Amino acid sequence: MLHHSLRTLVLAGALLIAPLAGNAFYIHLHGIVTEYFTGDAMKGVQIRLVKDSVDRETVFTVGNGKYELFLERGYDYQVWFYRSDMVTKHVRIDAREIPLFPDVPFYDMDLQITLFTWIDGLDYELFNAPIGLSQYKHSVRNLNWDMEYTERNRRFVDRFMVQYEREVVNKARERAKNINKRRRKAVFF
């Protein structure tokens, strides 16, 4: 009889926990990766999720540039955006302070990323640091982007992008000169 009661209690407990597991809190991270100059959606960008310094998941953007990841509370994440012909960027999302039972069933994070091609001779060290930091704020009971960090970083990124755009224009001029030289050397009959 005791065995039967214990089995019934364990089964009842499992039934109570099962609906909770299906409704566990999560962070829905999603967005579109686009090309810097054209704004076109980029296919084949690798989005790598690093959870507490361990690679956990990799997804790739599809033709419309979209990606989607689901994160858990209680961990520190880095999300890397990579394609071999583009400059790699990443963000950090610190979800360690999210309470065990948040006020809402999930947080929605819409993160749009622009990537641009490598140009030899430029220093990309700026992009070794995260381009964005997000963490849980107890005062507002939500996961928020650190706007002070973003604004400080934006000044450096803006200066870099001016230099980058100048270099793109210079490279285009060089290509045009080379094409014109070849045309002048060509013999037409």
Contact map, one row per residue, 1 for C-alpha under 8 A:
111110000000000000000000000000000000000000000000000000000000000000000000000000000000000000000000000000000000000000000000000000000000000000000000000000000000000000000000000000000000000000000
111111000000000000000000000000000000000000000000000000000000000000000000000000000000000000000000000000000000000000000000000000000000000000000000000000000000000000000000000000000000000000000
111111100000000000000000000000000000000000000000000000000000000000000000000000000000000000000000000000000000000000000000000000000000000000000000000000000000000000000000000000000000000000000
111111110000000000000000000000000000000000000000000000000000000000000000000000000000000000000000000000000000000000000000000000000000000000000000000000000000000000000000000000000000000000000
111111111000000000000000000000000000000000000000000000000000000000000000000000000000000000000000000000000000000000000000000000000000000000000000000000000000000000000000000000000000000000000
011111111100000000000000000000000000000000000000000000000000000000000000000000000000000000000000000000000000000000000000000000000000000000000000000000000000000000000000000000000000000000000
001111111110000000000000000000000000000000000000000000000000000000000000000000000000000000000000000000000000000000000000000000000000000000000000000000000000000000000000000000000000000000000
000111111111000000000000000000000000000000000000000000000000000000000000000000000000000000000000000000000000000000000000000000000000000000000000000000000000000000000000000000000000000000000
000011111111100000000000000000000000000000000000000000000000000000000000000000000000000000000000000000000000000000000000000000000000000000000000000000000000000000000000000000000000000000000
000001111111110000000000000000000000000000000000000000000000000000000000000000000000000000000000000000000000000000000000000000000000000000000000000000000000000000000000000000000000000000000
000000111111111000000000000000000000000000000000000000000000000000000000000000000000000000000000000000000000000000000000000000000000000000000000000000000000000000000000000000000000000000000
000000011111111100000000000000000000000000000000000000000000000000000000000000000000000000000000000000000000000000000000000000000000000000000000000000000000000000000000000000000000000000000
000000001111111110000000000000000000000000000000000000000000000000000000000000000000000000000000000000000000000000000000000000000000000000000000000000000000000000000000000000000000000000000
000000000111111111000000000000000000000000000000000000000000000000000000000000000000000000000000000000000000000000000000000000000000000000000000000000000000000000000000000000000000000000000
000000000011111111100000000000000000000000000000000000000000000000000000000000000000000000000000000000000000000000000000000000000000000000000000000000000000000000000000000000000000000000000
000000000001111111110000000000000000000000000000000000000000000000000000000000000000000000000000000000000000000000000000000000000000000000000000000000000000000000000000000000000000000000000
000000000000111111111000000000000000000000000000000000000000000000000000000000000000000000000000000000000000000000000000000000000000000000000000000000000000000000000000000000000000000000000
000000000000011111111100000000000000000000000000000000000000000000000000000000000000000000000000000000000000000000000000000000000000000000000000000000000000000000000000000000000000000000000
000000000000001111111110000000000000000000000000000000000000000000000000000000000000000000000000000000000000000000000000000000000000000000000000000000000000000000000000000000000000000000000
000000000000000111111111000000000000000000000000000000000000000000000000000000000000000000000000000000000000000000000000000000000000000000000000000000000000000000000000000000000000000000000
000000000000000011111111000000000000000000000000000000000000000000000000000000000000000000000000000000000000000000000000000000000000000000000000000000000000000000000000000000000000000000000
000000000000000001111111000000000000000000000000000000000000000000000000000000000000000000000000000000000000000000000000000000000000000000000000000000000000000000000000000000000000000000000
000000000000000000111111100000000000000000000000000000000000000000000000000000000000000000000000000000001000000000000000000000000000000000000000000000000000000000000000000000000000000000000
000000000000000000011111110000000000000000000000000000000000000000000000000000000000000000000000000000001000000000000000000000000000000000000000000000000000000000000000000000000000000000000
000000000000000000000011111000000000000000000000000000000000000000000001100000000000000000000000000011011100000000000000000000000000000000000000000000000000000000000000000000000000000000000
000000000000000000000001111100000000000000000000000000000000000000000111100000000000000000000000000000001110000000000000000000000000000000000000000000000000000000000000000000000000000000000
000000000000000000000000111110000000000000000000000000000000000000000111100000000000000000000000000000000111100000000000000000000000000000000000000000000000000000000000000000000000000000000
000000000000000000000000011111000000000000000000000000000000000000011110000000000000000000000000000000000111100000000000000000000000000000000000000000000000000000000000000000000000000000000
000000000000000000000000001111100000000000000000000000000000000000011110000000000000000000000000000000000001111000000000000000000000000000000000000000000000000000000000000000000000000000000
000000000000000000000000000111110000000000000000000000000000000001111000000000000000000000000000000000000000111000000000000000000000000000000000000000000000000000000000000000000000000000000
000000000000000000000000000011111000000000000000000000000000000001110000000000000000000000000000000000000000011110000000000000000000000000000000000000000000000000000000000000000000000000000
000000000000000000000000000001111100000010000000000000000000100111100000000000000000000000000000000000000000001110000000000000000000000000000000000000000000000000000000000000000000000000000
000000000000000000000000000000111110000011001000000000000000100011100000000000000000000000000000000000000000000111100000000000000000000000000000000000000000000000000000000000000000000000000
000000000000000000000000000000011111011111000000000000000000000010000000000000000000000000000000000000000000000111100000000000000000000000000000000000000000000000000000000000000000000000000
000000000000000000000000000000001111111111000000000000000000000000000000000000000000000000000000000000000000000001110000000000000000000000000000000000000000000000000000000000000000000000000
000000000000000000000000000000000111111000000000000000000000000000000000000000000000000000000000000000000000000001110000000000000000000000000000000000000000000000000000000000000000000000000
000000000000000000000000000000000011111000000000000000000000000000000000000000000000000000000000000000000000000000010000000000000000000000000000000000000000000000000000000000000000000000000
000000000000000000000000000000000111111100000000000000000000000000000000000000000000000000000000000000000000000000000000000000000000000000000000000000000000000000000000000000000000000000000
000000000000000000000000000000000111111110000000000000000000000000000000000000000000000000000000000000000000000001000000000000000000000000000000000000000000000000000000000000000000000000000
000000000000000000000000000000000110011111000000000000000000000000000000000000000000000000000000000000000000000000000000000000000000000000000000000000000000000000000000000000000000000000000
000000000000000000000000000000011110001111100000000000000000001111000000000000000000000000000000000000000000000000000000000000000000000000000000000000000000000000000000000000000000000000000
000000000000000000000000000000001110000111111000000000000000111110000000000000000000000000000000000000000000000000000000000000000000000000000000000000000000000000000000000000000000000000000
000000000000000000000000000000000000000011111000000000000001111110000000000000000000000000000000000000000000000000000000000000000000000000000000000000000000000000000000000000000000000000000
000000000000000000000000000000000000000001111100000000000001111010000000000000000010000000000000000000000000000000000000000000000000000000000000000000000000000000000000000000000000000000000
000000000000000000000000000000001000000001111110000000000001100010000000000000001110000000000000000000000000000000000000000000000000000000000000000000000000000000000000000000000000000000000
000000000000000000000000000000000000000000011111000000000111100000000000000000011110000000000000000000000000000000000000000000000000000000000000000000000000000000000000000000000000000000000
000000000000000000000000000000000000000000001111100000000111100000100000000000111100000000000000000000000000000000000000000000000000000000000000000000000000000000000000000000000000000000000
000000000000000000000000000000000000000000000111110000111110000000000000000000111100000000000000000000000000000000000000000000000000000000000000000000000000000000000000000000000000000000000
000000000000000000000000000000000000000000000011111000111100000000000000000011110000000000000000000000000000000000000000000000000000000000000000000000000000000000000000000000000000000000000
000000000000000000000000000000000000000000000001111111111000000000000000000011110000000000000000000000000000000000000000000000000000000000000000000000000000000000000000000000000000000000000
000000000000000000000000000000000000000000000000111111110000000000000000001111000000000000000000000000000000000000000000000000000000000000000000000000000000000000000000000000000000000000000
000000000000000000000000000000000000000000000000011111000000000000000000001110000000000000000000000000000000000000000000000000000000000000000000000000000000000000000000000000000000000000000
000000000000000000000000000000000000000000000000011111100000000000000000000011000000000000000000000000000000000000000000000000000000000000000000000000000000000000000000000000000000000000000
000000000000000000000000000000000000000000000000011111110000000000000000000000000000000000000000000000000000000000000000000000000000000000000000000000000000000000000000000000000000000000000
000000000000000000000000000000000000000000000001111011111000000000000000000000000000000000000000000000000000000000000000000000000000000000000000000000000000000000000000000000000000000000000
000000000000000000000000000000000000000000000001111001111100000000000000000000000000000000000000000000000000000000000000000000000000000000000000000000000000000000000000000000000000000000000
000000000000000000000000000000000000000000000001110000111110000000000000000000000000000000000000000000000000000000000000000000000000000000000000000000000000000000000000000000000000000000000
000000000000000000000000000000000000000000000111100000011111000000000000000000000000000000000000000000000000000000000000000000000000000000000000000000000000000000000000000000000000000000000
000000000000000000000000000000000000000000000111000000001111100000110000000000000000000000000000000000000000000000000000000000000000000000000000000000000000000000000000000000000000000000000
000000000000000000000000000000000000000000111110000000000111110000100000000000000000000000000000000000000000000000000000000000000000000000000000000000000000000000000000000000000000000000000
000000000000000000000000000000011000000001111110000000000011111111100000000000000000000000000000000000000000000000000000000000000000000000000000000000000000000000000000000000000000000000000
000000000000000000000000000000000000000001110000000000000001111111100000000000000000000000000000000000000000000000000000000000000000000000000000000000000000000000000000000000000000000000000
000000000000000000000000000000000000000011110000000000000000111111000000000000000000000000000000000000000000000000000000000000000000000000000000000000000000000000000000000000000000000000000
000000000000000000000000000000010000000011100000000000000000111111000000000000000000000000000000000000000000000000000000000000000000000000000000000000000000000000000000000000000000000000000
000000000000000000000000000000011100000011111000000000000000111111100000000000000000000000000000000000000000000000000000000000000000000000000000000000000000000000000000000000000000000000000
000000000000000000000000000001111000000010000000000000000000111111110000000000000000000000000000000000000000000000000000000000000000000000000000000000000000000000000000000000000000000000000
000000000000000000000000000001111000000000000010000000000011110011111000000000000000000000000000000000000000000000000000000000000000000000000000000000000000000000000000000000000000000000000
000000000000000000000000000111100000000000000000000000000010000001111100000000000000000000000000000000000000000000000000000000000000000000000000000000000000000000000000000000000000000000000
000000000000000000000000000111000000000000000000000000000000000000111110000000000000000000000000000000000000000000000000000000000000000000000000000000000000000000000000000000000000000000000
000000000000000000000000011110000000000000000000000000000000000000011111000000000000000000000000000000000000000000000000000000000000000000000000000000000000000000000000000000000000000000000
000000000000000000000000011110000000000000000000000000000000000000001111100000000000000000000000000000000000000000000000000000000000000000000000000000000000000000000000000000000000000000000
000000000000000000000000111000000000000000000000000000000000000000000111111000000000000000000010000000000000000000000000000000000000000000000000000000000000000000000000000000000000000000000
000000000000000000000000111000000000000000000000000000000000000000000011111000000000000000000011111100000000000000000000000000000000000000000000000000000000000000000000000000000000000000000
000000000000000000000000000000000000000000000000000000000000000000000001111100000000000000000011110000000000000000000000000000000000000000000000000000000000000000000000000000000000000000000
000000000000000000000000000000000000000000000000001100000000000000000001111110000000000000000111000000000000000000000000000000000000000000000000000000000000000000000000000000000000000000000
000000000000000000000000000000000000000000000000001100000000000000000000011111000000000000011111000000000000000000000000000000000000000000000000000000000000000000000000000000000000000000000
000000000000000000000000000000000000000000000000111110000000000000000000001111100000000000011110000000000000000000000000000000000000000000000000000000000000000000000000000000000000000000000
000000000000000000000000000000000000000000000000111010000000000000000000000111110000000001111000000000000000000000000000000000000000000000000000000000000000000000000000000000000000000000000
000000000000000000000000000000000000000000000011110000000000000000000000000011111000000001111000000000000000000000000000000000000000000000000000000000000000000000000000000000000000000000000
000000000000000000000000000000000000000000000111110000000000000000000000000001111100000111100000000000000000000000000000000000000000000000000000000000000000000000000000000000000000000000000
000000000000000000000000000000000000000000001111000000000000000000000000000000111110000111000000000000000000000000000000000000000000000000000000000000000000000000000000000000000000000000000
000000000000000000000000000000000000000000001111000000000000000000000000000000011111011110000000000000000000000000000000000000000000000000000000000000000000000000000000000000000000000000000
000000000000000000000000000000000000000000011100000000000000000000000000000000001111111100000000000000000000000000000000000000000000000000000000000000000000000000000000000000000000000000000
000000000000000000000000000000000000000000000000000000000000000000000000000000000111111000000000000000000000000000000000000000000000000000000000000000000000000000000000000000000000000000000
000000000000000000000000000000000000000000000000000000000000000000000000000000000011111000000000000000000000000000001100000000000000000000000000000000000000000000000000000000000000000000000
000000000000000000000000000000000000000000000000000000000000000000000000000000000111111100000000000000000000000000111100000000000000000000000000000000000000000000000000000000000000000000000
000000000000000000000000000000000000000000000000000000000000000000000000000000000111111110000000000000000000000000111100000100000000000000000000000000000000000000000000000000000000000000000
000000000000000000000000000000000000000000000000000000000000000000000000000000011110011111000000000000000000000000100000000000100000000000000000000000000000000000000000000000000000000000000
000000000000000000000000000000000000000000000000000000000000000000000000000000011100001111100000000000000000000000100000000000110110000000000000000000000000000000000000000000000000000000000
000000000000000000000000000000000000000000000000000000000000000000000000000001111000000111110000000000000000000000000000000000101111000000000000000000000000000000000000000000000000000000000
000000000000000000000000000000000000000000000000000000000000000000000000000001110000000011111000000000000000000000000000000000000111100000000000000000000000000000000000000000000000000000000
000000000000000000000000000000000000000000000000000000000000000000000000000111100000000001111100000000000000000000000000000000000101110000000000000000000000000000000000000000000000000000000
000000000000000000000000000000000000000000000000000000000000000000000000000111100000000000111110000000000000000000000000000000000000111000000000000000000000000000000000000000000000000000000
000000000000000000000000000000000000000000000000000000000000000000000000001110000000000000011111100000000000000000000000000000000000111100000000000000000000000000000000000000000000000000000
000000000000000000000000000000000000000000000000000000000000000000000001111110000000000000001111110000000000000000000000000000000000001100000010000000000000000000000000000000000000000000000
000000000000000000000000000000000000000000000000000000000000000000000000111100000000000000000111110000000000000000000000000000000000000100000000000000000000000000000000000000000000000000000
000000000000000000000000000000000000000000000000000000000000000000000000110000000000000000000111111000000000000000000000000000000000001110000000000000000000000000000000000000000000000000000
000000000000000000000000000000000000000000000000000000000000000000000000110000000000000000000011111101000000000000000000000000000000000100000110000000000000000000000000000000000000000000000
000000000000000000000000000000000000000000000000000000000000000000000000100000000000000000000000111111000000000000000000000000000000000000000000000000000000000000000000000000000000000000000
000000000000000000000000000000000000000000000000000000000000000000000000100000000000000000000000011111000000000000000000000000000000000000000000000000000000000000000000000000000000000000000
000000000000000000000000100000000000000000000000000000000000000000000000000000000000000000000000001111100000000000000000000000000000000000000000000000000000000000000000000000000000000000000
000000000000000000000000100000000000000000000000000000000000000000000000000000000000000000000000011111111000000000000000000000000000000000001000000000000000000000000000000000000000000000000
000000000000000000000000000000000000000000000000000000000000000000000000000000000000000000000000000011111000000000000000000000000000000000001000000000000000000000000000000000000000000000000
000000000000000000000000100000000000000000000000000000000000000000000000000000000000000000000000000001111110000000000000000000000000000000000000000000000000000000000000000000000000000000000
000000000000000000000011110000000000000000000000000000000000000000000000000000000000000000000000000001111110000000000000000000000000000000000000000000000000000000000000000000000000000000000
000000000000000000000000111100000000000000000000000000000000000000000000000000000000000000000000000000011111000000000000000000000000000000000000000000000000000000000000000000000000000000000
000000000000000000000000011100000000000000000000000000000000000000000000000000000000000000000000000000011111100000000000000000000000000000000110000000000000000000000000000000000000000000000
000000000000000000000000001110000000000000000000000000000000000000000000000000000000000000000000000000000111110000000000000000000000000000000000000000000000000000000000000000000000000000000
000000000000000000000000001111000000000000000000000000000000000000000000000000000000000000000000000000000011111000000000000000000000000000000000000000000000000000000000000000000000000000000
000000000000000000000000000011100000000000000000000000000000000000000000000000000000000000000000000000000001111100000000000000000000000000000000000000000000000000000000000000000000000000000
000000000000000000000000000011110000000000000000000000000000000000000000000000000000000000000000000000000000111110000000000000000000000000000000000000000000000000000000000000000000000000000
000000000000000000000000000000111100000000000000000000000000000000000000000000000000000000000000000000000000011111000000000000000000000000000000000000000000000000000000000000000000000000000
000000000000000000000000000000111100000000000000000000000000000000000000000000000000000000000000000000000000001111100000000000000000000000000000000000000000000000000000000000000000000000000
000000000000000000000000000000001111001000000000000000000000000000000000000000000000000000000000000000000000000111110000000000000000000000000000000000000000000000000000000000000000000000000
000000000000000000000000000000001111000000000000000000000000000000000000000000000000011110000000000000000000000011111000000000000000000000000000000000000000000000000000000000000000000000000
000000000000000000000000000000000011100000000000000000000000000000000000000000000000011000000000000000000000000001111100000000000000000000000000000000000000000000000000000000000000000000000
000000000000000000000000000000000000000000000000000000000000000000000000000000000000111000000000000000000000000000111110000000000000000000000000000000000000000000000000000000000000000000000
000000000000000000000000000000000000000000000000000000000000000000000000000000000000111000000000000000000000000000011111000000000000000000000000000000000000000000000000000000000000000000000
000000000000000000000000000000000000000000000000000000000000000000000000000000000000000000000000000000000000000000001111110000000000000000000000000000000000000000000011000000000000000000000
000000000000000000000000000000000000000000000000000000000000000000000000000000000000000000000000000000000000000000000111110000000000000000000000000000000000000000000000000000000000000000000
000000000000000000000000000000000000000000000000000000000000000000000000000000000000000000000000000000000000000000000011111000000000000000000000000000000000000000000000000000000000000000000
000000000000000000000000000000000000000000000000000000000000000000000000000000000000000000000000000000000000000000000011111100000000000000000000000000000000000000010000000000000000000000000
000000000000000000000000000000000000000000000000000000000000000000000000000000000000000000000000000000000000000000000000111111000000000000000000000000000000000000000000000000000000000000000
000000000000000000000000000000000000000000000000000000000000000000000000000000000000001000000000000000000000000000000000011111110000000000000000000000000000000000000000000000000000000000000
000000000000000000000000000000000000000000000000000000000000000000000000000000000000000000000000000000000000000000000000001111111000000000000000000000000000000000000000000000000000000000000
000000000000000000000000000000000000000000000000000000000000000000000000000000000000000000000000000000000000000000000000001111111000000000000000000000000001100000000000000000000000000000000
000000000000000000000000000000000000000000000000000000000000000000000000000000000000000111000000000000000000000000000000000111111110000000000000000000000000000000000000000000000000000000000
000000000000000000000000000000000000000000000000000000000000000000000000000000000000000010000000000000000000000000000000000111111100000000000000000000000000000000000000000000000000000000000
000000000000000000000000000000000000000000000000000000000000000000000000000000000000000001000000000000000000000000000000000011111110000000000000000000000000000000000000000000000000000000000
000000000000000000000000000000000000000000000000000000000000000000000000000000000000000011110000000000000000000000000000000000111111100000000000000000000000000000000000000000000000000000000
000000000000000000000000000000000000000000000000000000000000000000000000000000000000000011100000000000000000000000000000000000101111100000000000000001001000000000000000000000000000000000000
000000000000000000000000000000000000000000000000000000000000000000000000000000000000000001110000000000000000000000000000000000000111110000000000110011000000000000000000000000000000000000000
000000000000000000000000000000000000000000000000000000000000000000000000000000000000000000111100000000000000000000000000000000000111111000000000110011000000000000000000000000000000000000000
000000000000000000000000000000000000000000000000000000000000000000000000000000000000000000011100000000000000000000000000000000000001111100000011110000000000000000000000000000000000000000000
000000000000000000000000000000000000000000000000000000000000000000000000000000000000000000001110100000000000000000000000000000000000111110000011110000000000000000000000000000000000000000000
000000000000000000000000000000000000000000000000000000000000000000000000000000000000000000000111110000000000000000000000000000000000011111001111000000000000000000000000000000000000000000000
000000000000000000000000000000000000000000000000000000000000000000000000000000000000000000000000100000000000000000000000000000000000001111111111000000000000000000000000000000000000000000000
000000000000000000000000000000000000000000000000000000000000000000000000000000000000000000000000000000000000000000000000000000000000000111111100000000000000000000000000000000000000000000000
000000000000000000000000000000000000000000000000000000000000000000000000000000000000000000000000000000000000000000000000000000000000000011111000000000000000000000000000000000000000000000000
000000000000000000000000000000000000000000000000000000000000000000000000000000000000000000000000000000000000000000000000000000000000000011111100000000000000000000000000000000000000000000000
000000000000000000000000000000000000000000000000000000000000000000000000000000000000000000000000000001100000000000000000000000000000000111111110000000000000000000000000000000000000000000000
000000000000000000000000000000000000000000000000000000000000000000000000000000000000000000000000010000000010000000000000000000000000000111011111000000000000000000000000000000000000000000000
000000000000000000000000000000000000000000000000000000000000000000000000000000000000000000000010010000000010000000000000000000000000011110001111100000000000000000000000000000000000000000000
000000000000000000000000000000000000000000000000000000000000000000000000000000000000000000000000000000000000000000000000000000000000011110000111110000000000000000000000000000000000000000000
000000000000000000000000000000000000000000000000000000000000000000000000000000000000000000000000000000000000000000000000000000000001111000000011111000000000000000000000000000000000000000000
000000000000000000000000000000000000000000000000000000000000000000000000000000000000000000000000000000000000000000000000000000000001111000000001111111000000000000000000000000000000000000000
000000000000000000000000000000000000000000000000000000000000000000000000000000000000000000000000000000000000000000000000000000000000000000000000111111100000000000000000000000000000000000000
000000000000000000000000000000000000000000000000000000000000000000000000000000000000000000000000000000000000000000000000000000000000000000000000011111110000000000000000000000000000000000000
000000000000000000000000000000000000000000000000000000000000000000000000000000000000000000000000000000000000000000000000000000000001100000000000011111111000000000000000000000000000000000000
000000000000000000000000000000000000000000000000000000000000000000000000000000000000000000000000000000000000000000000000000000000011100000000000011111111100000000000000000000000000000000000
000000000000000000000000000000000000000000000000000000000000000000000000000000000000000000000000000000000000000000000000000000000000000000000000001111111110000000000000000000000000000000000
000000000000000000000000000000000000000000000000000000000000000000000000000000000000000000000000000000000000000000000000000000000000000000000000000111111111000000000000000000000000000000000
000000000000000000000000000000000000000000000000000000000000000000000000000000000000000000000000000000000000000000000000000000000010000000000000000011111111100000000000000000000000000000000
000000000000000000000000000000000000000000000000000000000000000000000000000000000000000000000000000000000000000000000000000000000000000000000000000001111111110000000000000000000000000000000
000000000000000000000000000000000000000000000000000000000000000000000000000000000000000000000000000000000000000000000000000000000000000000000000000000111111111000000000000000000000000000000
000000000000000000000000000000000000000000000000000000000000000000000000000000000000000000000000000000000000000000000000000001000000000000000000000000011111111100000000000000000000000000000
000000000000000000000000000000000000000000000000000000000000000000000000000000000000000000000000000000000000000000000000000001000000000000000000000000001111111110000000000000000000000000000
000000000000000000000000000000000000000000000000000000000000000000000000000000000000000000000000000000000000000000000000000000000000000000000000000000000111111111000000000000000000000000000
000000000000000000000000000000000000000000000000000000000000000000000000000000000000000000000000000000000000000000000000000000000000000000000000000000000011111111100000000000000000000000000
000000000000000000000000000000000000000000000000000000000000000000000000000000000000000000000000000000000000000000000000000000000000000000000000000000000001111111110000000000000000000000000
000000000000000000000000000000000000000000000000000000000000000000000000000000000000000000000000000000000000000000000000000000000000000000000000000000000000111111111000000000000000000000000
000000000000000000000000000000000000000000000000000000000000000000000000000000000000000000000000000000000000000000000000000000000000000000000000000000000000011111111100000000000000000000000
000000000000000000000000000000000000000000000000000000000000000000000000000000000000000000000000000000000000000000000000000000000000000000000000000000000000001111111110000000000000000000000
000000000000000000000000000000000000000000000000000000000000000000000000000000000000000000000000000000000000000000000000010000000000000000000000000000000000000111111111000000000000000000000
000000000000000000000000000000000000000000000000000000000000000000000000000000000000000000000000000000000000000000000000000000000000000000000000000000000000000011111111100000000000000000000
000000000000000000000000000000000000000000000000000000000000000000000000000000000000000000000000000000000000000000000000000000000000000000000000000000000000000001111111110000000000000000000
000000000000000000000000000000000000000000000000000000000000000000000000000000000000000000000000000000000000000000000010000000000000000000000000000000000000000000111111111000000000000000000
000000000000000000000000000000000000000000000000000000000000000000000000000000000000000000000000000000000000000000000010000000000000000000000000000000000000000000011111111100000000000000000
000000000000000000000000000000000000000000000000000000000000000000000000000000000000000000000000000000000000000000000000000000000000000000000000000000000000000000001111111110000000000000000
000000000000000000000000000000000000000000000000000000000000000000000000000000000000000000000000000000000000000000000000000000000000000000000000000000000000000000000111111111000000000000000
000000000000000000000000000000000000000000000000000000000000000000000000000000000000000000000000000000000000000000000000000000000000000000000000000000000000000000000011111111100000000000000
000000000000000000000000000000000000000000000000000000000000000000000000000000000000000000000000000000000000000000000000000000000000000000000000000000000000000000000001111111110000000000000
000000000000000000000000000000000000000000000000000000000000000000000000000000000000000000000000000000000000000000000000000000000000000000000000000000000000000000000000111111111000000000000
000000000000000000000000000000000000000000000000000000000000000000000000000000000000000000000000000000000000000000000000000000000000000000000000000000000000000000000000011111111100000000000
000000000000000000000000000000000000000000000000000000000000000000000000000000000000000000000000000000000000000000000000000000000000000000000000000000000000000000000000001111111110000000000
000000000000000000000000000000000000000000000000000000000000000000000000000000000000000000000000000000000000000000000000000000000000000000000000000000000000000000000000000111111111000000000
000000000000000000000000000000000000000000000000000000000000000000000000000000000000000000000000000000000000000000000000000000000000000000000000000000000000000000000000000011111111100000000
000000000000000000000000000000000000000000000000000000000000000000000000000000000000000000000000000000000000000000000000000000000000000000000000000000000000000000000000000001111111110000000
000000000000000000000000000000000000000000000000000000000000000000000000000000000000000000000000000000000000000000000000000000000000000000000000000000000000000000000000000000111111111000000
000000000000000000000000000000000000000000000000000000000000000000000000000000000000000000000000000000000000000000000000000000000000000000000000000000000000000000000000000000011111111100000
000000000000000000000000000000000000000000000000000000000000000000000000000000000000000000000000000000000000000000000000000000000000000000000000000000000000000000000000000000001111111110000
000000000000000000000000000000000000000000000000000000000000000000000000000000000000000000000000000000000000000000000000000000000000000000000000000000000000000000000000000000000111111111000
000000000000000000000000000000000000000000000000000000000000000000000000000000000000000000000000000000000000000000000000000000000000000000000000000000000000000000000000000000000011111111000
000000000000000000000000000000000000000000000000000000000000000000000000000000000000000000000000000000000000000000000000000000000000000000000000000000000000000000000000000000000001111111100
000000000000000000000000000000000000000000000000000000000000000000000000000000000000000000000000000000000000000000000000000000000000000000000000000000000000000000000000000000000000111111100
000000000000000000000000000000000000000000000000000000000000000000000000000000000000000000000000000000000000000000000000000000000000000000000000000000000000000000000000000000000000011111110
000000000000000000000000000000000000000000000000000000000000000000000000000000000000000000000000000000000000000000000000000000000000000000000000000000000000000000000000000000000000000111111
000000000000000000000000000000000000000000000000000000000000000000000000000000000000000000000000000000000000000000000000000000000000000000000000000000000000000000000000000000000000000001111
000000000000000000000000000000000000000000000000000000000000000000000000000000000000000000000000000000000000000000000000000000000000000000000000000000000000000000000000000000000000000000111
